[in-house]
Amino acid sequence: MVMALRHGVLPRSLHIDEPTPHVDWSTGAVELLSEQTAWPENTRPRRAGVSAFGVSGTNAHVILEQAPEPTAEPESGPEFSPERDEPGAVPWVVTGASEAGVRAQAARLMAFVDDRPELRPADIGWSLASTRAALSHRAVVVGADRAELLRELEAVASGSATVGEARMRSGVVFVFPGQGSQWAGMALELLEHSPVFAGRMRECADALGPFVEWSLFDVLGDEVALGRVDVVQPVLWAVMVSLAELWCSF
């Protein structure tokens, strides 16, 4: 669609054998792109709506707009002005393998900055964040200028500021598939043989109860009901949450 916006051409949609009969194509101005179509300039920028329905269950809806024509850049930009271009606050990140290591690193950084007054605080912050390893123990000082940053750094070095420990260990992640993974009769055997699974399903049924007009346990074997979006998505949620509970129990 970005290329279509750029070149003023709407490409033909693929795999259109027959327009769906569920849409009244005679009303409104919506039509399928059965052929490549020119997209001429108008008094306003070209815009397009794009919907992406992810297999993971994550959907994205965006509106794209034609980019303005680029303007010629000046031969030379404005001179850098520290008073104008420095950010309002700069973070300095200090890390180490232990709390003592972080405090020692803070003291080293103070000495380094003291000896080099020409360095900009933003450049120091960038280098700390982008060129040094992010070790398990960390402290972040924030300041509007060099003096404030050095005062905060002194607090870290002296032990009066907090040093935190990042969680470096990996854990278990449950990934739930989205719509399309369902089938009529799913979960029925687990309901019969697993008290853990059945217990969580009952909790899910109670949670869904005020919002739906059907019973979770009744629709599990109903192929017609599972064909409805408003049914299958909550049902899949309940089955997946209950499966996760079963996995955790082992």
Secondary structure, 3 states (H helix, E strand, C coil): CHHHHHHCEECCCCCCCCCCCCCCCCCCCCCCCCCCEECCCCCCCCEEEEEEECCCCCEEEEEEECCCCCCCCCCCCCCCCHHHHCCCCEEEEEEECCHHHHHHHHHHHHHHHHCCCCCCHHHHHHHHHHCCCCCCEEEEEEECCHHHHHHHHHHHHHCCCCCEECCCCCCCCCCCCCCCCCCCCCCHHHHHHCHHHHHHHHHHHHHHHHHCCCCHHHHCCCHHHHCCHHHHHHHHHHHHHHHHHHHHHC
